Amino acid sequence: MDAGCRMHNTDLEEVTPEALHEVISNYEKVMELTAEFTSFTQCRAVIIMGSPSDQGHAEKIAASCRLYGITPILRISSAHKATSTTLDIMSEYEADEIPTVIIAVAGLSNGLGPVLSGNSTLPVWFMVYSSFPQLKCFVVIEKVINCPPVTDSNIMLDMWSSIRMPSGIGCATVIGADESALCAAKLFASQDHMIFGKILTHQLNNLIKLLNNHLTCK
C-alpha cells in the first residue's frame, strides 16, 4: 500500500514510531485540506412579536430554527403602537452583512408583518395568530402593507388579506412553527452549506420514517 494512503493503524504492516508519525502527518494533511469545508452558521431569524402574549409561539419557532443552525433573536414591538421603534429594530439588522430573515408574530390585526415588509429589503415572514391552533400560519410578504382587523371570530375571512394580494406582490402561506423555520432554512440553504446539509438530513429522516411505517404495515 502506498505510504500516502496509510491513514489508519490497521493498514500498517508494522507499528513503529516512524509509521505512527506518518499516520499523524497524513491526518494533519487531511485537517488542512478540510479546514474550510465546515464553518459556523451565521444566518439568523429575527422573530419580532407584537406583544408578550405571543412569546410562547415565538419560542417554538426559535427552537425549530436552532435545529437548522439558524440563530434566533426574539424582540417585542407593536407596529401599531410604536411604529418608529419597530422600524428602528428592523434597521439594526439591515446594517450588517449577516443573512437575515424576519419572522413577525402578531395577534389580532396583521399589521406587524406588512409594516416590516413594506419598509425592508429583508425577507419577512408574517404570522396570523389567534386562539385557534389550527389557524396559526405564516405568510411570506414582500413590499406589502395590509392592516385587517383580525379577531378570533372573523379570522377565516380576514386572513384573506394576507393571502389575496394585488398583482406583483407574491405572497405564500405556511402553517405551523416548524414549517416556518424549515422555509426560513431553505431561504438560507443556497448560501450556507451547513443549513443545506441539515435540510437534507431532515428530508432523509422523513424518508426513513415513511419506509419504516411501510414495513410495519406489511
C-alpha positions as CSV (number, residue, x, y, z in Angstrom):
1,M,0.0,0.0,0.0
2,D,1.2,3.5,-0.8
3,A,2.6,5.3,2.2
4,G,0.4,8.3,1.5
5,C,-2.7,6.2,1.7
6,R,-2.0,4.6,5.1
7,M,-4.3,6.6,7.2
8,H,-5.3,4.1,9.9
9,N,-3.1,1.9,12.1
10,T,-4.8,-1.2,10.8
11,D,-3.2,-0.5,7.4
12,L,0.3,-0.6,8.9
13,E,2.3,-3.8,8.3
14,E,4.3,-2.9,11.4
15,V,3.7,-0.4,14.2
16,T,6.8,1.7,14.6
17,P,7.4,5.3,15.7
18,E,8.1,6.2,12.1
19,A,4.9,4.7,10.9
20,L,2.9,6.4,13.7
21,H,4.5,9.7,12.7
22,E,3.4,9.1,9.1
23,V,-0.2,8.4,10.2
24,I,-0.2,11.6,12.3
25,S,1.3,13.6,9.3
26,N,-1.4,12.2,7.0
27,Y,-4.2,13.2,9.4
28,E,-2.7,16.7,9.6
29,K,-2.8,17.0,5.8
30,V,-6.5,16.0,5.8
31,M,-7.1,18.5,8.6
32,E,-5.5,21.3,6.5
33,L,-7.5,20.3,3.4
34,T,-10.8,20.2,5.2
35,A,-10.3,23.2,7.4
36,E,-12.6,25.3,5.3
37,F,-15.1,22.6,4.5
38,T,-17.2,23.4,7.5
39,S,-17.9,26.7,9.3
40,F,-20.2,28.0,11.9
41,T,-23.6,29.1,10.5
42,Q,-24.1,32.9,10.8
43,C,-27.7,33.0,9.4
44,R,-30.2,34.4,11.8
45,A,-34.0,34.7,12.2
46,V,-35.2,37.8,13.9
47,I,-38.5,36.9,15.5
48,I,-40.5,40.1,16.3
49,M,-43.6,39.7,18.4
50,G,-46.4,42.2,18.6
51,S,-46.9,41.7,22.3
52,P,-45.5,39.5,25.1
53,S,-48.6,37.2,24.8
54,D,-47.1,35.9,21.5
55,Q,-43.9,34.7,23.2
56,G,-45.0,31.1,23.7
57,H,-45.4,30.5,19.9
58,A,-42.3,32.6,19.2
59,E,-40.2,30.3,21.4
60,K,-41.4,27.3,19.4
61,I,-40.2,29.0,16.2
62,A,-36.9,29.7,17.8
63,A,-36.5,26.1,18.9
64,S,-37.1,24.9,15.4
65,C,-34.7,27.4,13.9
66,R,-31.9,26.1,16.2
67,L,-32.4,22.7,14.8
68,Y,-31.2,24.0,11.4
69,G,-28.4,26.0,12.9
70,I,-30.2,29.3,12.5
71,T,-29.6,31.8,15.3
72,P,-33.0,33.1,16.6
73,I,-33.3,36.6,18.1
74,L,-36.5,37.5,19.9
75,R,-37.8,41.1,20.0
76,I,-41.1,42.6,21.0
77,S,-42.6,45.7,19.3
78,S,-46.0,46.8,18.1
79,A,-46.2,48.2,14.6
80,H,-49.5,49.9,15.5
81,K,-48.5,51.4,18.8
82,A,-44.8,52.0,18.3
83,T,-44.2,52.1,14.5
84,S,-40.9,54.1,14.6
85,T,-39.5,51.8,17.3
86,T,-40.4,48.7,15.2
87,L,-38.7,50.2,12.2
88,D,-35.6,51.1,14.3
89,I,-35.4,47.4,15.4
90,M,-35.5,46.3,11.8
91,S,-32.8,48.7,10.8
92,E,-30.4,47.2,13.3
93,Y,-30.3,44.0,11.3
94,E,-30.1,45.7,7.9
95,A,-26.9,47.4,8.9
96,D,-24.6,44.4,8.8
97,E,-23.9,41.6,6.3
98,I,-25.4,38.7,8.3
99,P,-28.0,36.8,6.2
100,T,-31.3,37.6,8.0
101,V,-35.0,36.5,7.8
102,I,-37.6,38.5,9.8
103,I,-40.4,36.4,11.3
104,A,-43.3,38.6,12.6
105,V,-45.6,37.1,15.2
106,A,-48.7,39.2,15.8
107,G,-52.2,38.6,17.2
108,L,-55.4,40.2,16.1
109,S,-54.5,42.7,13.3
110,N,-51.8,41.6,11.0
111,G,-50.1,45.0,10.8
112,L,-46.6,44.0,12.0
113,G,-45.5,41.8,9.1
114,P,-46.7,44.2,6.4
115,V,-45.1,47.3,8.0
116,L,-41.8,45.4,8.3
117,S,-42.0,44.1,4.8
118,G,-43.1,47.4,3.3
119,N,-40.0,49.1,4.8
120,S,-37.4,46.5,4.4
121,T,-35.4,44.6,1.8
122,L,-35.1,41.6,4.1
123,P,-37.5,38.7,3.6
124,V,-40.3,38.9,6.1
125,W,-42.5,36.1,7.4
126,F,-45.8,37.3,8.8
127,M,-47.7,35.3,11.3
128,V,-51.5,35.5,11.6
129,Y,-52.1,34.4,15.2
130,S,-55.3,33.6,17.0
131,S,-56.6,31.4,19.9
132,F,-57.4,28.7,17.3
133,P,-54.2,26.5,17.0
134,Q,-55.3,25.3,13.5
135,L,-55.3,28.9,12.3
136,K,-51.7,29.8,13.2
137,C,-49.9,30.5,9.9
138,F,-47.0,32.3,8.4
139,V,-47.1,34.4,5.3
140,V,-44.1,35.4,3.3
141,I,-44.6,39.1,2.5
142,E,-42.5,41.3,0.2
143,K,-43.2,45.0,0.0
144,V,-46.7,44.7,1.3
145,I,-48.8,46.8,3.8
146,N,-52.1,45.4,5.0
147,C,-53.9,46.0,8.3
148,P,-57.0,43.8,8.5
149,P,-58.9,43.9,11.9
150,V,-58.4,40.2,12.6
151,T,-60.2,38.7,15.5
152,D,-60.9,35.1,16.6
153,S,-64.4,35.5,15.2
154,N,-63.5,36.8,11.7
155,I,-60.1,35.4,11.1
156,M,-61.3,32.9,8.5
157,L,-62.4,36.0,6.4
158,D,-59.7,38.5,7.3
159,M,-56.9,36.0,6.8
160,W,-57.5,36.5,3.1
161,S,-56.0,40.0,3.4
162,S,-52.7,38.2,3.9
163,I,-53.2,35.7,1.1
164,R,-55.1,37.5,-1.6
165,M,-52.8,40.3,-2.7
166,P,-52.7,42.8,-5.6
167,S,-50.7,41.8,-8.7
168,G,-46.9,41.9,-8.3
169,I,-46.8,41.1,-4.6
170,G,-46.1,37.4,-4.4
171,C,-47.3,36.0,-1.0
172,A,-47.0,32.5,0.3
173,T,-48.7,30.9,3.4
174,V,-47.1,28.3,5.6
175,I,-48.9,26.6,8.5
176,G,-47.1,25.9,11.8
177,A,-43.9,27.0,13.6
178,D,-41.8,24.0,12.5
179,E,-42.7,24.6,8.8
180,S,-41.9,28.3,9.1
181,A,-38.5,27.5,10.4
182,L,-38.0,25.0,7.6
183,C,-38.9,27.6,5.0
184,A,-36.5,30.1,6.6
185,A,-33.8,27.4,6.4
186,K,-34.5,26.9,2.7
187,L,-34.0,30.6,2.1
188,F,-30.6,30.3,3.6
189,A,-29.6,26.9,2.1
190,S,-28.3,28.4,-1.2
191,Q,-25.6,30.4,0.7
192,D,-25.0,28.2,3.7
193,H,-23.9,24.6,3.1
194,M,-24.3,23.6,6.7
195,I,-28.0,24.5,6.7
196,F,-28.3,22.8,3.3
197,G,-27.0,19.7,4.8
198,K,-29.3,19.9,7.8
199,I,-32.3,20.2,5.4
200,L,-31.1,17.1,3.5
201,T,-30.8,15.2,6.8
202,H,-34.3,16.3,7.8
203,Q,-35.6,15.0,4.4
204,L,-33.7,11.7,4.8
205,N,-35.2,11.2,8.3
206,N,-38.7,11.8,6.9
207,L,-38.0,9.1,4.2
208,I,-36.7,6.7,6.8
209,K,-39.9,7.1,8.9
210,L,-42.0,6.5,5.8
211,L,-40.1,3.4,4.9
212,N,-40.3,2.0,8.4
213,N,-44.0,2.7,8.5
214,H,-44.4,0.9,5.2
215,L,-42.6,-2.1,6.5
216,T,-44.7,-2.1,9.7
217,C,-47.9,-2.2,7.6
218,K,-46.9,-5.3,5.7
